[in-house]
Amino acid sequence: MSRSVGTVTIAVEACKGCDLCIPACPPAVLSMSIGVNRNGYHHPELHDGCTGCSACLMVCPDFVFTVYRAERSRG
């Protein structure tokens, strides 16, 4: 049996703070930052538990996410 594991990188400075990625994240591992980027926008922050599902990438109008995914065997 295997399950998807992954992570994302976030281009913080390109983010305009639309917040669409937060509710779109099935494992609920994104939250909006308290701080702002150089343009004055809050941006998503990643927490542990990302599956690499790409939901954030699919809803992001600014394409700030890069998704990395791998299959991990469970014994």
URTARA-V156386 format. One record per helix or strand of 3 or more residues. SS is the DSSP state (H for helix, E for strand). FROM is the first residue (numbers start at 1). LEN is the number of residues. If there is no record, write none. Layout:
SS,FROM,LEN
SS,FROM,LEN
This chain:
E,2,9
H,12,3
H,20,5
E,30,7
E,42,5
H,55,5
E,65,9
